[in-house]
Amino acid sequence: MRDIRWEEPFCAEGSACFRLGIDEEGNAYIAVAGAEHAYVTDTREALRTLIREIKAGKADHLL
């Protein structure tokens, strides 16, 4: 199991909360808050792009 350091959850109004994490190798992770064992991993830039779109209200249906 990877040692992932999770940030505080981000919760948009009326949608699921999610968390971002990073491991000791610099890999980035995203998971629905409360289900951190079922995460998605990708490059930091890919996840940053996804988070920007979610925060902008363009992709909150993906969570």
C-alpha positions as CSV (number, residue, x, y, z in Angstrom):
1,M,0.0,0.0,0.0
2,R,1.3,3.4,-0.9
3,D,1.8,6.1,1.8
4,I,-0.4,8.8,0.4
5,R,-0.7,12.1,2.2
6,W,-4.2,13.4,1.6
7,E,-5.2,17.0,1.7
8,E,-8.4,18.3,3.3
9,P,-11.5,17.4,1.3
10,F,-12.9,19.9,-1.2
11,C,-16.7,20.0,-1.2
12,A,-18.7,21.9,-3.8
13,E,-22.2,22.8,-3.0
14,G,-24.6,20.0,-3.7
15,S,-22.0,17.5,-4.9
16,A,-19.6,14.9,-3.6
17,C,-16.4,15.8,-1.7
18,F,-13.1,14.7,-3.0
19,R,-9.5,14.7,-1.8
20,L,-6.2,15.2,-3.5
21,G,-3.1,13.3,-2.3
22,I,0.5,12.8,-3.1
23,D,2.9,10.0,-2.3
24,E,6.7,10.0,-1.5
25,E,7.5,9.6,-5.2
26,G,5.5,12.7,-6.2
27,N,2.6,10.8,-7.8
28,A,-0.8,12.5,-7.6
29,Y,-4.1,10.9,-6.5
30,I,-7.7,11.9,-6.3
31,A,-10.5,10.1,-4.5
32,V,-14.0,10.8,-3.2
33,A,-13.7,11.7,0.5
34,G,-14.4,8.7,2.6
35,A,-13.3,6.3,-0.1
36,E,-9.6,7.0,-0.3
37,H,-8.9,3.3,-0.9
38,A,-10.5,3.6,-4.3
39,Y,-8.4,6.4,-5.9
40,V,-7.4,7.5,-9.4
41,T,-3.8,8.4,-10.1
42,D,-2.3,10.4,-12.9
43,T,0.2,13.2,-13.4
44,R,-0.1,16.2,-11.2
45,E,-0.9,18.4,-14.2
46,A,-3.7,16.1,-15.4
47,L,-5.3,16.1,-11.9
48,R,-4.9,19.8,-11.6
49,T,-6.7,20.3,-14.9
50,L,-9.5,17.9,-13.7
51,I,-9.8,19.8,-10.4
52,R,-10.0,23.2,-12.2
53,E,-12.8,21.9,-14.4
54,I,-14.7,20.5,-11.5
55,K,-14.3,23.8,-9.5
56,A,-15.5,25.7,-12.5
57,G,-18.7,23.5,-12.5
58,K,-17.8,21.8,-15.8
59,A,-17.2,18.3,-14.6
60,D,-18.8,17.8,-11.2
61,H,-21.0,15.0,-12.6
62,L,-17.9,12.9,-13.0
63,L,-17.7,12.5,-9.2
